[in-house]
Amino acid sequence: MLHWVDPNRGYAAFRRWSLVAAAALAFALPATASDWSREVLYFVLVDRFADGDSTNNRGVDRRNPGGWHGGDLKGLTQQLDALKDLGVTALWINPMQLQQARGMPAQGAGVGSFTHEGFHGYWIADFEAMDPHFGSVADLKALVDEGRKRGIKVLLDVVLNHAGYTSSYSARKTSGGESWLRVGEGNCEVDPITCAVGGLPDFKTELPEVREHLIGANIALARKAGVAGFRIDTYKHVASDFWLEHRKRTRAELGDDFFLLAEVWGGTAQSLDGLFARDEVDSGFDFSFKGGCEAWVQGRGRTVAYGAYLRSRHGVRRGYLMAHYLSTHDEPMMLGTLGGDRARFRICAALQMSSLGMPVIYYGEEVARGGHEWPMNRNDMPWGERDILPGKGVARDEAMRDFYKTLIRLRKQHPALTQGDYTLLTQPQDAALAFARRDAASGDQVVVVANRDDQAVAIDVAAPPNWPAQPALDRLSGETVNAAAGRIKLEMAPKSVRIITPASN
Ligand SMILES: [Ca+2]
């Protein structure tokens, strides 16, 4: 295109133009350079996933629901092709540091008493050492490197609030003679910063030496392994000035793109906004999505109100992101809450994958992993007949996995689903949920319809503006949908969901 000018002059002009364009773009972009709005995040408790190295299985007891089960970084790395095939683009792995040596007595619903070990990674005894059950720093780097080859980023879970119940930190003092850990449990309702969450010893993160140790150790590990970001545990229990320093440090030492996802318990678009306004992090969890969908698909609440909630999620500050899940290690698994109703579960999975934000799949959810309440919400990844421990022989639902694959593919194909705006099509008298997503930049548009009832429902809603005339297609079933004369009309089977686009899309 520049053949009619001197190539060097043309290039110089192009360079000048691109610098100006880049500057203009940078100005137009939000404060954060890291954009994870198109990622599909997969959360793994590494010990529960795949055992790739039996030499590190010290103390493994697979019959203990709270024990070590032998999964490790090598095993996870070996399954990256399967995760790529599913369509995930980022992994969230639990904290990797050395766990307290001894387990804790515990009692769980339906499992009685058991010994609870630090297999989940949140009971750290030494922030400067890897836990050998998970593997070495080299193993973590190998996961990151192999993931990168497959377009999968790694997000490392970090704890900056508390130590394990037992660790050498209890004896540690600053040069001024002050203890690193607070004594007493405090009251998290009164003061979340100084309380002991779950009775775990609280670090005095206001002390510079403590701060340096925690931030420095996590940054050093991240740098050695090359992880793309942190998922930050128990965020609201550490003060904002700590997080501002943490943000500055991670950017300076790990790069401007280093991504931060905060676990602010109870987070919503509204309650996270202060963090985003201060640019402490890039993202936070939406704690309403799971419960909202569970309630709605089970017939609680009006459909129009649920649709309005989905619209309210678009109130998130521009350039920042909410991560939304159906299950986690800290909450009962959705499929269990729905009484094993896979049709209703599929509706929520489809709504998750067609909503704004970063969807998080809790390992095994995509194959209908069993387990409901803690500790069974942290049970083994089901592998069916595949020769992978610890979940070898545990049944899995391959049709559910295929459904997830389709949902993820649609999400990637349609910018309307990742970044489009939201129009609620449901009217107050309607039983079924219908909404439109439209990406103004590309013109891409999608209509999502869901019927939570045990009966079939006839849908007749106004097509969104700019919706082309016939034909339209339901991308989940492949069926043609009647979208003539500005109306979308279809019969919805009991407990069903459709993701509809113009056939030309
Ligand atoms: Ca192992």
Boltz pocket constraint, residues with backbone or C-beta under 6 A from the ligand:
constraints:
  - pocket:
      binder: B
      contacts: [[A, 50], [A, 51], [A, 52], [A, 53], [A, 54], [A, 55], [A, 56], [A, 57], [A, 70], [A, 71], [A, 72], [A, 133]]
      max_distance: 6.0
